[in-house]
Amino acid sequence: MPVCSRSTVKTQHGEMPVLVFVHGLLGDVSDWQSTLKYLPHFPSLCLDLPGHGQLSHYNIDDFTDSDSWLKRALKEALPPKQPYVLIGYSLGARIIMHALMSDCLSKETMVAAIIEGGNFGLQSNEEKHLRWQSDQQWSMRFCNEPIEQVLNDWYQQAVFSDLNHEQRQELIDLRSDNLGAAIGHMLLATSLSKQPYLLEQLKQVEIPVHYIVGEKDKKFRSIAEQSGLSFSQITKAGHNTHKMNPKAFAAVIEKTVLTHMGNG
């Protein structure tokens, strides 16, 4: 079964690297449309995560599977020796970081990796235990309750505190097309409790890594500031910077890519 459904690669842009976008939990490839309109001179590839969009019936069970999925998706979609940049939001960012650390991707043609609001991982067993319990509860709800009802509570979490009522309702309406069982499965397969702590390895990787965070996202702004990685802060944005300020988000991507194009 193909694993890069609903992707688009435009290769008429000469030597420009392909921007490969990987969305977060509950999203799909359409999440990047507002960003892409500010990057018309770059070729692009948007991937649906397993359990999402056109891959709603394609399941993975752990991060080893997510590594294999990403490797295969890139192989299916990109021409050999095509330079590319990985760009991931939230869960997509975590999957990209794990794949970088597992060394499953060809770094010969990878120009850079751009991480938007990605968690590097938990360091204590207590944190991991609590996160696993929380993810189990959410997964059970996604699998057994009407998805609109679950999403109403999901977007009340602290990480979404910058959203107003209208913005929350917009997301609930947008995300209600997801299959609850598929989301519940993916939530457990890629639980933060199962992810290794990746920051120290990430700082050693030979590929340039740039972190993007919204100024209103206090938790992840602190993570970015303390990480030791190069990072950009997007104004007028919370956790989902590419949705709240796509023009500024796209500008950071362009600057980062052009800075590192000779290093791929």
Secondary structure, DSSP 4 states (H G I P E B T S, - for coil): --S-TT------STTPPEEEEE--TT--GGGGHHHHTT-TTS-EEEEPPTTSGGGTT----SHHHHHHHHHHHHHHHSPTT--EEEEEETHHHHHHHHHHHHT-S--SSEEEEEEES------SHHHHHHHHHHHHHHHHHHHHS-HHHHHHHHTTSGGGTT--HHHHHHHHHHHTTS-HHHHHHHHHHT-GGGSPP-HHHHHH-SS-EEEEEETT-HHHHHHHHHH-SEEEEETT--S-HHHH-HHHHHHHHHHHHHHHGGG-
